[in-house]
């Protein structure tokens, strides 16, 4: 189905259709949960700002990423940023308790956002096979919707209160990533890339947290033992879920490379 038909598809998925105009306030019951690493701060200042980040969208567009032999996504204009999950993969694998693109009120922009309207800017195939009401637009966080059946994080209010939300991406980092992946470039890219790398980059805190836990459970340290530990999702499911939300899944190749650096 062409992307331009996304509006019809969303309307069909939502019971009773989408109301473009309503006098009823948007009800926000429970926000999507992001990681709890409260030490991820605004890298442009080194501290949190309560008013949010003011950013500007550039006219220039980035080219679509390619994949290298390791399966990493390579953005030609930002080679330092190497996630290995596309936004579509993040959604399809089961993320955010089904709530990421719920309807919200942003205290940064002072605007109410209808989630069903927001997702129309993204390709329809990103949501193919998903139940939009339960997997994408849900107001209540459902742990069963997550890949690793684990809940991670603080809510949107916490992220707004710490000044980490930019006015152009009121939903947060993953919204930025969706748009960056699609080619949008803005004045907030360096900050958001630094935040992402701080979580899931080669030196990222939470990627290495998972690496250390897996290596500790790898017995002899053989490739076979490392692979067994990697496939055992009972080992640190929260951190695995967290990393997925930030566009990364630990691979055996990355685990082996990390073991050699120890």
C-alpha positions in Angstrom: 0.0 0.0 0.0 1.4 3.4 -0.9 2.6 5.6 2.0 0.1 8.3 1.0 -2.7 5.9 2.1 -1.4 5.8 5.7 -4.2 8.1 6.8 -6.9 5.6 5.6 -5.1 2.7 7.2 -4.7 4.4 10.5 -8.4 5.5 10.5 -9.4 1.9 9.7 -7.3 0.6 12.6 -8.7 3.0 15.1 -12.1 2.2 16.3 -14.6 4.8 15.2 -11.9 6.5 13.1 -9.7 9.5 13.8 -11.2 12.7 15.0 -9.1 15.5 13.6 -10.9 18.1 15.7 -12.3 17.5 19.2 -13.4 19.6 22.1 -12.4 16.8 24.5 -9.0 17.0 26.2 -6.4 14.4 25.3 -6.2 11.9 28.2 -2.7 10.8 29.1 -2.9 7.9 31.5 0.7 6.6 31.6 3.6 7.7 29.5 6.0 5.6 27.5 8.9 4.6 29.6 12.5 5.4 28.6 15.7 4.3 30.4 16.3 5.3 34.0 19.9 6.4 33.4 19.4 9.8 34.9 23.1 10.6 34.2 22.4 11.1 30.5 22.4 14.9 30.3 22.3 17.5 27.7 25.7 17.0 26.1 25.7 20.6 24.8 25.9 22.0 28.3 26.7 19.1 30.6 23.7 19.8 32.6 19.9 19.5 32.4 17.7 22.4 31.3 14.1 22.6 32.4 12.8 24.6 29.4 13.8 22.0 26.8 16.1 22.3 23.8 15.3 24.8 21.1 16.3 23.4 17.7 16.2 24.3 14.0 15.5 22.0 11.1 17.9 22.4 8.2 17.0 22.6 4.5 19.7 20.0 3.6 18.7 16.3 3.7 20.8 13.4 4.6 21.2 10.4 2.3 19.6 7.0 3.3 22.0 4.9 5.4 23.7 1.8 4.2 24.7 -1.3 6.2 28.3 -2.4 6.6 29.5 -6.0 7.0 28.8 -5.9 10.7 25.2 -5.0 10.1 25.6 -1.5 11.4 23.7 1.4 9.8 26.2 3.9 8.3 25.1 7.5 7.8 27.6 9.1 5.4 27.3 12.5 7.1 27.5 11.1 10.6 29.8 8.0 10.5 30.2 8.2 14.3 26.6 7.1 14.8 26.2 3.3 14.3 22.9 1.9 15.5 22.0 -1.5 14.0 18.2 -1.4 14.2 16.1 0.8 11.9 13.1 2.6 13.4 10.9 0.0 11.7 12.8 -2.9 13.3 12.5 -1.2 16.7 8.7 -1.0 16.3 8.3 -4.4 14.8 10.3 -6.2 17.5 8.0 -4.8 20.2 9.0 -1.7 22.1 7.9 1.1 24.5 5.1 -1.0 25.9 3.1 -0.1 22.9 2.8 3.5 23.9 5.5 5.6 22.1 3.3 7.5 19.7 0.3 7.8 22.1 -1.4 11.2 22.2 0.4 13.6 24.5 0.5 17.1 25.8 4.0 18.5 25.5 5.1 20.9 28.2 8.0 22.0 26.0 5.9 23.2 23.1 2.5 23.7 24.9 0.8 21.6 22.2 -1.4 18.5 22.3 -0.4 15.9 19.8 -2.7 13.2 18.4 -0.6 10.1 18.0 -2.6 8.8 15.1 -1.9 12.0 13.2 1.8 12.1 14.2 2.6 8.7 12.7 1.2 9.6 9.3 4.6 11.2 8.4 6.3 7.8 8.6 6.2 5.0 6.0 3.2 2.7 6.4 5.3 -0.5 6.3 6.9 0.5 9.6 3.7 -0.5 11.2 2.7 -3.4 9.0 1.3 -6.3 11.0 1.1 -4.2 14.2 -2.1 -3.5 16.1 -1.8 0.3 16.1 -4.1 0.7 19.2 -2.1 -1.7 21.3 1.5 -1.7 19.8 1.9 2.0 18.8 -0.7 4.3 20.1 -1.7 2.8 23.5 -2.1 5.1 26.5 -1.3 2.4 29.0 2.2 0.8 29.1 1.8 -3.0 28.4 4.9 -5.0 29.3 3.6 -7.9 27.1 4.1 -5.7 24.0 7.8 -5.6 24.6 10.3 -7.9 22.9 11.9 -8.9 26.2 8.8 -8.6 28.3 10.7 -6.1 30.5 9.7 -2.5 31.5 12.4 0.2 31.5 12.3 3.8 32.4 11.1 7.1 33.5 8.1 8.9 31.9 8.0 11.8 29.5 7.5 14.3 32.4 10.8 13.2 33.8 12.6 13.7 30.4 10.9 17.1 29.9 11.7 18.2 33.5 15.4 17.4 32.9 15.5 19.5 29.7 16.3 16.6 27.4 13.3 17.1 25.0 13.7 19.3 21.9 10.9 21.4 20.8 11.0 19.9 17.3 10.8 16.3 18.6 8.4 16.5 21.5 8.2 12.7 21.8 11.9 12.3 22.5 14.9 10.6 21.2 13.2 7.9 19.2 11.1 10.5 17.3 14.4 12.3 16.5 15.9 8.9 15.3 12.9 8.2 13.1 13.2 11.6 11.4 17.0 11.4 11.2 16.8 8.0 9.6 14.3 9.5 7.0 16.9 12.2 6.1 15.9 15.2 8.2 18.9 17.1 9.6 18.7 19.7 12.3 20.8 21.7 14.9 20.0 19.0 17.5 21.6 16.1 15.7 25.0 16.2 17.4 23.4 16.2 20.9 21.1 13.4 20.1 23.8 11.3 18.5 25.9 11.8 21.6 23.0 10.7 23.8 22.5 7.6 21.6 26.2 6.7 21.6 26.3 7.2 25.3 23.8 4.4 25.6 24.5 2.0 22.8 27.8 3.1 21.2 30.9 0.9 21.5 31.8 2.8 24.7 28.1 3.2 25.7 27.3 2.6 29.3 24.4 0.2 28.8 25.8 -1.7 25.9 28.9 -2.4 28.1 26.7 -3.2 31.0 25.1 -6.0 29.0 28.4 -7.1 27.6 29.9 -7.5 31.1 26.9 -9.5 32.3 27.0 -11.8 29.4 30.8 -12.4 29.6 30.4 -13.1 33.3 27.9 -15.9 32.4 30.0 -17.2 29.5 31.9 -19.8 31.5 35.1 -20.7 29.6 34.7 -17.6 27.4 34.5 -19.7 24.3 32.5 -18.5 21.3 30.0 -21.3 22.0 29.5 -20.1 25.6 29.2 -16.5 24.6 26.6 -17.3 22.0 24.6 -19.3 24.6 24.7 -16.4 27.0 23.7 -14.0 24.3 20.7 -16.2 23.4 19.6 -16.5 27.0 17.1 -13.6 27.2 16.7 -14.2 31.0 20.1 -12.4 31.3 19.4 -8.7 31.8 16.1 -8.4 29.8 15.7 -4.8 30.9 19.0 -3.7 29.5 18.3 -5.5 26.2 14.9 -3.8 26.0 16.5 -0.4 26.8 19.2 -0.9 24.0 16.5 -1.8 21.5 14.7 1.4 22.3 17.9 3.2 21.3 18.3 1.4 18.0 20.7 -1.4 19.0 20.8 -5.2 19.5 24.0 -6.7 20.8 25.4 -9.2 18.3 27.8 -12.1 18.8 30.4 -10.2 16.7 30.2 -7.2 19.0 30.3 -9.4 22.1 33.4 -11.2 20.9 35.1 -7.9 20.0 34.3 -6.5 23.4 35.8 -9.7 25.1 39.1 -9.1 23.2 39.3 -5.6 24.5 39.0 -6.7 28.1 
